[in-house]
Amino acid sequence: MTKEALLEVRNLTTEFRTDDEIVKAVNDISFTLHKGETIGIVGESGSGKSVTSLSIMRLIQDPPGKITSGEIIFHSKTGTTPDLAKLPEKEMRKFRGNEIAMIFQEPMTSLNPVYTCGNQVMEALILHQRLFKADAKARTIQLFSEVQLPRPENIFDSYPHQLSGGQKQRVMIAMAMSCKPSVLIADEPTTALDVTVQDTILKLMEKLQREHDMGILFITHDLGVIAELADKVIVMYKGKIVEQGSVWDIFANPQHPYTKGLLACRPPLNKRLRWLPTVSDFMNTDSDGNMTESDKSVEQVTSSLVVTPEERKTTHDELYHRTPILQLRNICTHFPVNKGLFGKAKDYVKAVDGVSFDVYPGETLGLVGESGCGKTTLGRTILRLIEPTSGSIVFKSRDITKLPLSEIRALRKDIQIIFQDPYSSLNPRITIGEALMEPMNVHGILENEKKRKERVIELLHRVNMNDQHFYRYPHEFSGGQRQRICIARALALNPQFIICDESVSALDVSVQAQVLNLLNELKKEFQFTYIFISHDLSVVKFMSDRMVVMNKGKVEEMGDADSIYNNPQTEYTRKLINAIPKGDLGDIKASILRKAAWKKGVRV
């Protein structure tokens, strides 16, 4: 029996007007969300998936954006069926946050930093549910307990900056669920979270859905997450729906070349590829931007890219007979906490606690673990951006822990870092050309400005950008383009060693594939050595020769990346691997059966 409809989107079009053109960010889309159903909306940045959610919530600012046509029919608990697209703002406020709630991608920017987490959830309860303050506080603490936040009473009085990313996201879920909405819109709610935290949040959302029989619109670029959570999938490209159907049909038999490309972009866990297929391998576009069909399957494209165990062994035999370029011995980085009256530390946080390993020239060493495990602190300690408490860091036979800061600055042109957030890594007030030339000026690379500019333009071409980008500012680029700019900046100094710190974690799966391929191409061309830091084991497995698993500042496990994935030796590593949303057909079938059992009232 078909469940009752909650939300009907009919021929929705949302436009943004600029001085030069009119952009149809959402172009004539239609779909229906039913009670207890999860629809996954997938696509690259700019596909229109987030604008679709903001249009439903009526959060599009006019100007420059405006819903120009279509209907958004909402089946309210009160029995009315208003068209949200035409509802006056005053009336819309009765539904927004009350019957239709939204979880945004970045909880830190969604939560008010000057109010406690408890007060922000109470505000919604007092406004929409008309609760007294004492009742609202009790209900908020109960909600914090339901979303499995530790010590709910303490979280109530905590400010957003005092919580981890996963905890802030749970506060956002508690706020969204506070009024028991009929529809929950989740816009990239697990992007950049650890796989274990992501797994917890996805299970939590599924549990809350079952309890309240609500409909969920889940927007993400991660098809592995969609496979485990969604009942139906909508694939968007340039504002249009190019394919939609059941999660089984989309994954088992994708029809559109764009869908095939998105599925192929994910790093596979059951085999090792030389490089990742991208959307362009499955579709071509003409001068008008129209797509042409491709008869290639995912298997046909990937079959020629598989690396055999024999090829990998030959490469590693050569690699590990070399002298290490970097040697870490018992590195400790401790931070003082709970200082006493005279500033003396009573205790220490042991962010890195006795870590030792070697890195070989031409190797990619993966560094993986949950947030707080110490991997980013270790990366910055190697660069002496954070001073180690003890231990030695030997780079090319020199112990850099004993070098004065003046020599460390000179050394940094040989060891570069690509940070997680490219936007905060770039100065918004200077052009991209100036940003790339700046380190060259500091280190005296090339003899004059003309040659430096020529080198920068050459680097922009190398990361698939053009001459005109030299004169633009960071805000004029997408996230993937900004990350390419940061890679070009790291290359500007001709480094030998690059630390990639979560450098693809917030990128679309298709853009991520392009950046990972680019990093591997550059490594082969310039003979780089990488330390690749990430919480995503599938990405680390694809990129790495060896893998180091960190937990609470220590090395939990270390060895060949494929061997660790196929045969983990510790319970912690097994937990990380099991939390990866794999998106294979076996998992999808198990998810479908599990949901069917729950709907019949059988707990599995």
C-alpha positions in Angstrom: 0.0 0.0 0.0 1.4 3.4 -1.0 1.9 5.7 2.0 0.4 9.1 2.3 2.1 11.9 0.4 3.8 14.6 2.6 5.4 16.9 0.0 4.7 17.2 -3.7 7.1 19.3 -5.8 5.6 20.1 -9.2 7.5 21.7 -12.1 9.6 23.9 -9.7 11.9 26.5 -11.3 14.1 28.8 -9.2 16.2 31.5 -11.0 19.0 33.7 -10.0 19.4 37.0 -11.8 22.8 38.7 -12.3 23.8 41.7 -14.4 24.8 39.4 -17.3 22.4 36.5 -17.3 19.5 34.6 -15.7 20.6 31.2 -14.2 18.0 28.5 -13.7 19.5 26.9 -10.6 16.4 24.6 -10.4 14.8 23.9 -13.8 11.3 22.3 -13.9 11.7 19.5 -11.4 9.0 17.3 -9.9 8.9 14.6 -7.2 6.8 13.4 -4.3 7.9 12.5 -0.8 5.8 10.1 1.3 5.5 9.4 5.0 8.3 7.3 6.3 10.2 7.6 3.0 13.8 8.8 2.4 14.6 10.4 -0.9 18.3 10.9 -1.6 19.2 13.9 -3.9 22.7 13.6 -5.4 24.7 15.6 -7.9 27.8 17.8 -8.1 28.2 21.3 -6.7 26.0 23.6 -8.8 23.6 20.8 -9.8 20.8 22.5 -7.9 20.3 20.1 -5.0 20.8 22.6 -2.2 18.8 25.3 -4.0 15.9 22.7 -4.2 16.0 22.3 -0.4 16.2 26.1 0.2 13.3 26.7 -2.2 11.2 24.2 -0.3 12.1 26.0 3.0 11.5 29.4 1.2 15.0 30.5 2.2 15.9 31.9 -1.2 16.7 35.6 -1.0 14.9 37.8 -3.4 16.9 39.4 -5.0 18.9 37.7 -6.5 17.0 34.4 -6.3 13.3 33.8 -6.9 10.9 30.8 -7.4 9.5 31.7 -10.8 7.1 28.8 -11.4 5.8 25.6 -10.0 4.1 24.3 -6.9 5.3 23.0 -3.5 2.3 21.3 -2.0 2.7 20.4 1.6 0.3 18.1 3.4 0.1 19.6 6.9 -0.7 17.9 10.1 -3.7 20.3 10.4 -5.2 18.8 7.3 -4.5 21.8 5.0 -2.5 21.5 1.8 -0.8 24.9 1.2 1.3 25.7 -1.8 4.5 26.8 0.0 5.8 28.5 -3.2 3.0 31.1 -3.0 2.6 31.3 0.8 3.1 34.8 2.4 6.2 34.9 4.6 4.2 35.3 7.8 2.3 32.1 7.1 5.5 30.3 6.0 7.0 30.8 9.5 4.3 28.6 11.0 5.6 25.6 9.0 9.4 26.4 8.8 11.1 24.7 11.8 7.8 23.4 13.1 6.4 20.9 10.5 9.4 21.2 8.0 12.8 21.2 9.6 16.3 21.4 8.1 19.8 20.3 9.1 22.4 22.4 7.4 25.8 21.2 6.1 28.1 23.2 8.5 26.8 23.1 12.1 29.3 25.7 13.3 28.0 28.4 11.0 24.4 27.3 11.6 24.6 27.6 15.4 24.8 31.0 17.1 28.2 31.3 18.8 27.0 33.7 21.5 24.2 31.5 22.9 24.5 28.1 24.6 23.3 25.0 22.7 20.5 24.5 25.1 19.1 28.0 24.7 19.1 27.7 20.9 17.0 24.5 21.0 14.7 26.0 23.7 14.0 28.9 21.5 12.3 26.7 18.8 10.2 24.9 21.5 9.1 28.2 23.1 8.2 29.7 19.7 6.5 26.8 18.0 5.3 24.6 20.9 4.4 27.4 23.3 6.2 25.7 26.2 7.1 27.4 29.4 10.9 27.9 30.0 11.2 25.1 32.5 9.3 22.6 30.3 11.4 23.7 27.3 14.6 23.0 29.2 13.5 19.6 30.3 12.4 18.7 26.7 15.8 20.0 25.3 17.8 17.8 27.7 15.6 14.9 26.8 16.3 15.6 23.1 20.0 15.8 23.7 19.7 12.3 25.4 17.7 11.0 22.4 20.5 12.1 19.9 23.0 10.3 22.2 25.0 13.4 23.3 27.2 12.6 26.3 26.2 14.4 29.6 23.2 16.2 28.2 23.0 18.6 31.1 26.6 19.8 30.4 25.9 20.1 26.7 22.9 22.3 27.5 25.2 24.9 29.1 28.0 24.5 26.5 28.7 26.9 23.6 29.1 25.6 20.1 32.9 26.1 20.0 33.2 23.8 23.0 31.8 20.8 21.1 33.3 18.5 18.5 31.9 18.5 14.9 29.9 15.3 15.5 28.4 16.8 18.7 27.5 20.0 17.0 25.7 18.1 14.3 23.7 16.2 16.9 22.7 19.5 18.5 21.4 20.5 15.0 19.5 17.2 14.7 18.0 17.8 18.2 16.9 21.3 17.1 15.4 20.0 13.9 13.5 17.2 15.7 12.4 19.4 18.6 8.9 20.1 17.1 8.5 16.6 15.7 8.4 17.7 12.0 6.7 15.8 9.2 9.5 16.5 6.8 13.2 16.6 7.6 15.6 18.1 5.0 19.2 17.1 5.6 21.7 19.1 3.4 25.1 17.3 3.5 24.7 16.6 7.2 27.7 14.2 7.5 30.2 15.8 5.1 33.7 16.0 6.6 32.7 13.9 9.6 34.6 10.7 10.6 33.1 7.5 9.2 32.3 6.3 12.7 30.5 9.6 13.7 28.8 9.6 10.3 27.6 6.0 10.9 26.2 7.0 14.3 24.3 10.0 12.9 22.9 8.0 10.0 21.6 5.3 12.4 20.2 8.1 14.6 18.3 9.7 11.7 16.9 6.3 10.7 15.8 5.6 14.3 14.1 9.0 14.6 12.4 8.5 11.2 10.9 5.2 12.4 9.6 6.7 15.6 8.0 9.7 14.0 7.1 8.3 10.5 8.6 11.4 8.9 9.8 11.9 5.4 13.5 12.7 4.8 15.1 14.6 1.9 18.7 13.7 2.2 21.1 15.7 0.1 24.6 14.5 -0.4 27.4 13.9 -2.9 28.3 10.6 -1.2 26.5 7.7 -3.0 27.7 5.2 -0.4 25.6 7.1 2.2 22.6 7.3 -0.2 22.8 3.5 -0.8 22.4 2.7 2.9 19.8 5.3 3.8 17.5 6.1 0.8 14.4 4.4 -0.6 14.5 6.5 -3.8 17.2 8.5 -5.5 17.0 11.7 -7.5 20.1 12.5 -9.7 20.4 16.2 -10.5 22.7 17.9 -13.2 22.7 21.6 -14.0 19.3 22.2 -12.3 17.5 19.3 -13.9 16.6 15.8 -12.8 18.3 13.5 -15.2 17.3 10.2 -13.5 15.2 9.1 -10.6 14.1 5.7 -9.3 14.4 3.2 -6.4 17.8 3.0 -4.8 18.1 -0.6 -6.2 17.4 0.4 -9.8 19.8 3.4 -9.7 22.7 1.4 -8.3 22.1 -1.9 -10.1 21.2 -0.5 -13.5 22.0 3.2 -13.9 20.6 4.5 -17.2 22.0 8.0 -17.6 25.7 8.6 -18.4 26.0 11.2 -15.6 24.7 8.7 -13.0 27.2 6.1 -14.3 30.0 8.6 -13.8 29.0 9.5 -10.3 28.9 5.8 -9.3 32.3 5.2 -10.9 34.0 8.2 -9.2 33.9 6.5 -5.8 37.2 4.8 -4.8 36.5 1.1 -4.9 37.2 -1.0 -1.8 37.4 -4.4 -3.5 40.2 -3.5 -6.0 43.0 -1.1 -6.6 42.8 1.3 -9.6 45.6 3.3 -11.3 43.3 6.3 -11.4 39.6 7.0 -10.7 37.1 7.3 -13.6 35.4 10.7 -13.7 32.0 11.9 -15.1 33.7 12.9 -18.3 34.6 9.2 -19.0 30.8 8.5 -19.4 29.4 11.6 -21.0 30.3 14.3 -23.5 28.9 17.7 -23.8 28.4 19.8 -27.0 29.0 23.5 -27.4 25.5 24.2 -25.9 26.1 22.1 -22.8 23.9 19.2 -23.9 25.0 15.7 -22.9 25.5 12.9 -25.4 24.8 9.3 -24.4 27.6 6.8 -23.7 27.2 3.0 -24.0 30.1 2.4 -21.6 29.3 0.6 -18.3 31.2 1.2 -15.1 32.9 -2.2 -15.4 34.0 -1.5 -19.0 35.7 1.7 -17.9 37.4 0.4 -14.8 38.5 -3.0 -16.0 41.5 -1.6 -17.8 42.5 0.5 -14.8 43.0 -2.4 -12.3 46.5 -2.7 -10.7 47.4 -6.4 -10.2 49.1 -7.7 -7.0 52.2 -8.5 -9.1 52.5 -4.9 -10.4 52.1 -3.6 -6.9 54.7 -5.9 -5.4 57.2 -4.9 -8.1 56.7 -1.2 -7.4 57.0 -1.8 -3.6 60.2 -3.9 -3.9 61.8 -0.9 -5.6 60.3 1.7 -3.3 61.3 0.2 0.0 64.9 -0.5 -0.9 65.5 3.2 -0.9 66.8 5.3 2.1 63.9 6.9 4.0 63.4 10.6 3.3 61.7 11.1 6.6 62.2 9.3 9.9 60.0 9.9 13.0 61.3 8.6 16.3 59.1 8.7 19.5 57.4 12.0 18.5 55.3 13.5 21.4 53.2 16.6 21.1 51.5 17.5 24.4 49.3 20.5 25.2 49.0 21.8 28.8 45.5 22.0 30.3 44.1 23.0 33.7 46.8 25.5 34.5 47.2 26.4 38.2 47.4 29.8 39.9 50.9 30.5 38.7 50.4 29.2 35.1 51.8 25.7 35.8 50.0 22.9 33.9 48.2 20.4 36.1 47.6 18.0 33.2 48.4 17.5 29.5 46.5 16.4 26.4 48.7 13.9 24.7 47.7 14.7 21.1 50.7 12.8 19.7 52.2 10.2 22.0 55.3 8.3 21.0 54.8 8.0 17.2 57.5 6.4 15.1 57.6 5.5 11.4 59.7 6.0 8.2 58.5 7.5 4.9 60.3 6.5 1.7 61.0 8.7 -1.4 58.2 8.4 -3.9 55.8 6.8 -1.3 52.3 7.9 -0.4 51.9 7.1 3.3 48.2 7.3 4.5 47.5 8.6 7.9 44.0 7.7 9.1 41.8 7.9 12.2 38.9 9.6 13.9 38.9 13.3 14.8 41.1 13.8 17.9 43.4 10.9 17.1 46.3 13.2 16.5 46.8 12.9 12.7 46.5 16.6 11.9 48.7 17.6 14.9 51.3 15.1 13.8 51.3 16.6 10.2 51.8 20.1 11.6 54.5 18.9 14.1 56.5 17.5 11.1 56.5 21.0 9.6 57.3 22.5 13.0 54.1 24.6 12.8 53.5 23.0 16.2 56.6 22.4 18.3 57.1 18.7 19.4 57.4 18.0 23.1 60.0 15.3 22.5 61.4 13.0 19.9 63.2 13.5 16.6 62.1 14.3 13.0 64.9 13.4 10.6 64.4 14.8 7.1 67.0 13.9 4.5 69.5 13.0 7.3 68.9 16.3 9.3 67.1 16.3 12.7 64.8 19.3 12.1 63.7 19.4 15.7 67.1 20.9 16.5 67.1 23.5 13.7 66.6 27.2 14.5 63.5 28.9 13.2 65.4 30.7 10.4 66.6 27.4 9.0 63.1 25.9 9.4 61.6 28.7 7.2 64.1 27.8 4.4 63.3 24.1 4.8 59.6 24.7 4.3 60.0 25.2 0.6 61.0 21.5 0.5 58.1 20.4 2.7 54.7 21.8 1.8 51.2 21.3 3.2 47.8 21.4 1.5 45.2 22.2 4.1 41.6 20.9 4.5 39.7 24.1 3.8 41.1 25.9 0.7 39.0 29.0 1.3 40.5 29.8 4.7 43.9 29.0 3.3 43.7 31.8 0.7 43.8 35.5 1.4 40.4 36.9 0.2 42.0 40.3 -0.5 44.6 39.2 -3.0 44.2 37.6 -6.5 45.1 34.0 -7.1 48.2 35.1 -9.1 49.5 37.1 -6.2 48.8 34.2 -3.8 50.8 31.9 -5.9 53.7 34.3 -6.5 54.0 35.3 -2.8 55.9 32.2 -1.6 58.1 32.4 -4.7 59.0 36.0 -3.7 59.7 35.0 -0.1 62.0 32.1 -1.1 63.6 33.9 -4.1 62.4 31.4 -6.7 63.3 32.7 -10.2 65.0 36.0 -10.8 62.2 38.4 -11.6 58.4 39.0 -11.6 57.9 38.3 -15.3 59.4 34.8 -14.9 57.5 34.1 -11.7 54.2 35.1 -13.5 55.0 32.8 -16.4 55.7 30.0 -13.9 52.4 30.6 -12.0 50.4 30.5 -15.3 52.2 27.3 -16.2 51.2 25.8 -12.8 47.6 27.0 -13.3 47.5 25.1 -16.6 49.0 22.1 -14.8 46.0 21.9 -12.4 43.5 22.4 -15.2 42.9 26.1 -14.9 43.4 29.0 -17.3 45.3 32.3 -17.7 42.3 34.4 -16.7 42.2 32.8 -13.3 45.4 34.6 -12.4 43.5 37.8 -12.0 40.5 36.5 -10.0 39.9 36.3 -6.2 39.2 33.2 -4.1 35.5 33.9 -3.7 35.0 33.6 -7.5 35.9 29.9 -7.5 34.2 26.6 -6.5 35.6 24.5 -3.7 37.2 22.1 -6.1 38.9 25.0 -8.0 40.1 26.5 -4.8 41.7 23.2 -3.8 43.5 23.1 -7.2 44.8 26.6 -6.5 46.2 25.4 -3.2 47.9 22.5 -4.9 49.4 24.9 -7.5 50.7 27.1 -4.6 52.3 24.1 -3.0 54.0 23.2 -6.3 55.3 26.7 -6.8 58.3 26.1 -4.5 59.3 22.8 -6.2 58.9 20.8 -3.0 60.1 17.2 -2.4 57.6 16.3 0.3 53.9 17.3 0.5 51.5 16.7 3.5 47.9 16.6 2.3 45.7 17.3 5.4 42.1 16.3 4.6 42.6 18.0 1.3 39.5 16.3 -0.4 37.2 15.6 2.5 34.6 18.4 1.7 34.7 17.9 -2.1 32.0 16.4 -4.4 32.8 12.8 -5.3 33.4 13.7 -8.9 35.6 16.7 -8.0 37.4 14.5 -5.4 38.2 11.9 -8.1 39.7 14.7 -10.3 41.8 16.1 -7.5 43.0 12.6 -6.4 44.0 11.8 -10.0 45.8 15.1 -10.2 47.8 14.5 -7.1 48.9 11.1 -8.4 49.8 12.5 -11.8 51.9 15.3 -10.2 53.6 12.8 -7.9 54.6 10.7 -10.9 55.7 13.7 -12.9 57.7 15.6 -10.1 58.7 12.5 -7.9 56.9 13.8 -4.8 56.5 12.0 -1.5 53.2 12.4 0.2 51.7 12.0 3.7 48.0 11.8 3.0 45.9 12.5 6.0 42.2 11.6 5.9 39.3 10.1 8.0 38.0 8.4 4.8 39.6 5.0 4.6 38.4 4.4 1.0 40.3 7.5 -0.2 43.4 6.6 1.9 43.3 3.0 0.5 43.2 4.3 -3.1 46.0 6.8 -2.6 48.4 5.0 -0.2 51.2 2.5 -0.5 51.2 2.0 3.3 48.7 3.1 5.9 49.2 4.3 9.5 46.1 4.0 11.7 46.1 6.4 14.7 44.1 6.3 17.8 44.4 8.6 20.8 47.8 9.9 19.8 49.3 6.5 19.2 49.9 4.2 16.2 47.2 1.6 16.4 48.3 -0.3 13.3 50.7 0.2 10.4 51.4 -1.7 7.1 50.4 -2.2 3.5 47.2 -0.3 2.8 45.5 -3.3 1.0 46.6 -5.7 3.7 45.2 -3.5 6.5 41.9 -3.1 4.8 41.5 -6.8 3.9 42.9 -8.1 7.2 42.8 -5.5 10.0 44.7 -6.6 13.2 43.0 -4.4 15.8 39.4 -3.9 16.9 39.7 -0.2 16.4 40.7 -0.6 12.7 37.9 -3.1 12.1 35.4 -0.6 13.6 36.7 2.1 11.1 36.4 -0.2 8.2 32.9 -1.5 9.1 31.7 2.1 9.4 32.5 2.9 5.7 29.3 3.2 3.7 30.3 0.8 0.8 27.2 1.2 -1.4 27.5 -2.3 -2.9 24.4 -4.2 -4.0 24.6 -6.6 -1.1 24.4 -3.8 1.4 21.6 -2.1 -0.5 19.6 -5.4 -0.4 20.2 -5.8 3.3 19.1 -2.2 3.9 15.9 -2.8 1.9 15.0 -5.9 3.8 15.8 -4.2 7.2 13.5 -1.3 6.4 10.7 -3.7 5.2 11.0 -5.6 8.5 10.8 -2.4 10.5 7.7 -1.3 8.6 6.1 -4.6 9.6 7.1 -4.0 13.2 9.8 -6.7 13.3 13.1 -5.6 14.9 16.2 -6.8 13.0 
